[in-house]
Amino acid sequence: MATDRSRWLALYVLCTGTLMIVLDVTIVNVALPSIQDDLHFSQNNLTWVVNAYLIAFGGLLLLAGRIGDLIGQRRIFMIGLTVFTIASVVCAAATNQATLVIARFVQGAGGALTSAVVLGMIVTMFPEPREQAKALGVYGFVASAGGSIGLLAGGALTSAINWHWIFLVNLPIGIVTGVLALRVVDPCPGFGTGRADIPGAATLTGGLMLGVYTILEVERYGWGSLHTIGLGVVSVALVAAFVARQTRIAEPLMPLRLFRSRNVSGANIVQPLLVAGMFGMFFLGALYLQKVLHYDAIGVGLAFLPTTIVMGAMSLRFAEPLTARFGARAVLIASLVIIAAGLALFTRTPAHADYWTDLLPPLLLVGFGCGACFPALMGLAMSGATPSDSGLASGLVNTTAELGGAIGLAVLNTLAAGRTKNLLAGGASEASALNGGYHLAYAVGALLLVAAAVAAVVLLRPADAPAESLVDADEAADEAAVR
């Protein structure tokens, strides 16, 4: 039985592994121009430095979480950490395009294995509600604030040394995290019995990878193209075939009882709406700072720093008492409304903005809302998971976030680009046209947050509603079958 001190040490180690994964995407985005110049990527081929990672990462999260339930979550975490670290070294040493893109795909697979099981291990280590809320606050801060930290780190490393170091720094972090994980994280053996559903695993992974690829290629082919529609239909069909298979076989890879929980299902509907809307601020907001206000990479990171600080204060200090006092559902709904208000304020930012009066207020609102929102949302998303399903629930949370972010970015970027093109055709200046496009994306992002708040009100159970127990539901189903 782990002591209280060792449990918290284990949490910090797991969150360090998560932070390394979260930082990677942002740091690489900052370094893309340097990578393009050094390895002579064309603009189209350069996207594969990011897309290869995201396809493997998004496609394997759900499967990785379930495998963690079957063979042991710490084992999957360690395998993923090892793969990610080795692939990072290969990325750092890459001298040609093919090596870098292949290594990024492997790195994404390692990131999926590492990330998929962390939430499951946290809720298992901290079953008591108040402690779990505090632990999820730490995780939520790391998962949501890592992007801002990555902007600073990526800009500093790329400017001071070269792009190879954004990958090479993962080597000491990965080694230290792995050694500490073996010492302080309990082995948590798996619950697997019988045969693995290999056909089901292949169908699920293929469907999710194809879906992520289709979304990432929307900017090139368009939403109405035969390429997008055809691959999208195949992706949905593969995932549907997997779900249908799980209802028929005796030993499913993914027991569907998890989805009986109203809070689990509701939270995984709210989350993609939240993440999709948030990309309107973090991704397009960074472009606004760079292309309209002419901030450099480090300046963008510093501009978002107040958001990170407020987010950290809320996640680490105030989210747990707020959740204990008002309930996760109420905190989540209020937070979603606050984030929506912040995004709405972003629609008023001018082409010649003053940081303190035009940017800081909405940045603080978003930081405040995110810091309270993510711990509550994670708690609700994991609330219906039994120990044998916690990895699956963790993988599901990460998958809905990944798909929500990918779809949200594709939609918002398309809308912003279309609006900018129309404004340029109407005679607007480049800065004004870009800003008009970003304003539309912020407005749509705010509407997505409002939709998330409405979904939370309708779908999630109030704090005083009777708790749902998957174990009880299974026993009732078994009794009914006997009768």
MONORRA-V542936 format. One record per helix or strand of 2 or more residues. SS is the DSSP state (H for helix, E for strand). FROM is the first residue (numbers start at 0). TO is the last residue. If there is no record, write none. Layout:
ss->[SS SS]
from->[FROM FROM]
to->[TO TO]
This chain:
ss->[H H H H H H H H H H H H H H H H H H]
from->[3 42 72 96 117 128 163 197 217 225 255 261 296 327 354 386 429 469]
to->[38 70 92 115 124 159 183 215 220 247 259 291 325 345 380 424 458 481]
